[in-house]
Amino acid sequence: MSAEQPAPVVRQLRLVVEAADYEAAVAFFRDALGLPEEAAFSGEGDARVTILDAGRATLEIANPAQKRMIDEVEVGRQIAPRIRVAFEVDDARKTTARLLAAGASEIAPPTRTPWQSLNARLDAPADLQITVFQELRTPEERAGMDDFATGRDADV
């Protein structure tokens, strides 16, 4: 870490989702998607929570034009709610098939994007709209593409 950048203050991003059908949501995300269970707790009044490890977390902040563009590329129409959860996977086609068999509903099949990923859009348990995506190029290859830059590189 350079002297100019302070040490990160945030150690973890944890997305907390209320699921009316708790068992179905846990089974879908833990068993079908394959997120390892990190911890589970219960309390009074049948309070339950399962914490699943989703790997490296990022917070993707998009303006309305970007959100519309992603919907157009992935689905062909405006459909995403304000919050959508995306999971990077090794094989978008196989993962999509597995999640559909586990009860997800397909919004759009795996689609190649202009930024060279294969993205599928699904309605999942816990009333979540999700994207599963597979990067088709390495970070180095993507960095050489037109219109691809980091916030540090781009004119924002």
N, C-alpha and C positions, 0 to 999 in steps of 0.2 A: 504494500500500500504506500503510495507516495506521500510526501510530507504535506502536500497541498490538500489531500482528501482526508477528512476526519474518519475515524473508525465508525463502522456502521452501528447505529443505535438499535435497530430492530433485529432481532435474532430469528424470528419465525413469523410467517404469515399463516394465520389459522382462519379458514372460512367456516363459519358456524351456520348450519342449515337446519331449520326445523322440518321434521318429516312426520306427517300424520301417521303414515304406515312405516314406523321405525324399522321393523324387521325386514320389510321389503327393501327399504333404502340401504340398510347395512348389507344385506345379501347382494344387492346389485353392485354397489361400489366396492365392497371388500372382495366378494367371491367372483363376480362376473368381470368387473373391470380389473381386479387384482391389486387393489390398494392394501398393503399390509396393515393389520391392526396394531396400533401402537399402544393403546390403552382403552379400557372401558370402565365406566363408573355408573353406579346406581345410587339413588337416594330415596327419600320419603316420597310417598304419593306416586310410585312407579316412575320416578324421574330416571332417565337413562341417557347416556351419551357414549358413543364410540368414537375414538380419535383414530383416523386412518392416515397413514403416511403416504403423501402424494408426491414425494420427491422434492425437487427444488421448486420453490414457489416464486412467482412473479406477480406483480399487480400491473395489469395492462389498462392504461387509461387512454380512451379513444374519444375524439370529439364526435358530434353527431354525424358529420359527413363520413368519417372513417367507419363508424358503426353501420351506416347505410351501405357503404361500399362493400364491407365484409359480408353483410347479408346478401347483397346482390351476387357476389362471387360464389358464396357457399350454397345459397338456396335459390337465388333468382328472384327474390322478393323480400320486402321488409317484414321481418317476423320476430327478431330477437327482442326479448325483454331488456330492461335496463341492465341486468346482470346476467351474464352467461359464463359458464365454467368450461375451460378448455384443458384437455389432457393430451400431452405429447405421448405417443405410443410408437412402438417399433413397426407395427403393421396395421395401418388404418382399416384396410379391408377386412382382415380377420377379426380385429377388435370390434368393428361395427357389427359383423355377423354374430359374434358372441354376445354383444350387448342387446341386439334385437331378440335373440333367443332367450335372453334373461328378462325380457319385458319392456325394453325401451321401444319407442316409436320413432320411425325414421322420418325426419323432416326433409333431409337431402342425403343422397348416397355419397360415398367418397368422391370428391371432386378435386381435380388439380387446380391449384390457385396460381395467379400470376407471380406470387412470391415463392413458388416452387415447393409447396407442401400439398399433401393429400388430406383434405378435410372432409369430415362427415358431420352432419348436424342431427342431433337426436333429442327427443323429449325423454327425460329420465325420471326415476322416482324422486320424491321430495319436491316435485314441481320445478325441477331444474331443466333448463335447456343447456345441453352440453355440445361441445365440439370435441371430437377426437381427431388428432392431426399427426401426420407423419412427415417429418422433414425429408425432402427428397435430395437436398444438397447440403453439404457441410457448411458450417458457419463461415468458413473462408470463401467458399464458392458464392454464398449469398452476399457476402460483403462486397464482392466485385460486381454485383448486379446493379442496373440503373434503378434509381428510386429506393435504394436500400441504404440506410445509414442509421447510426445511433443518434440519440438526442444530442450527444456531444459533437457529432459530425454534421448534423443537419442544421439548416437555418430555421430555428423555431422562434 
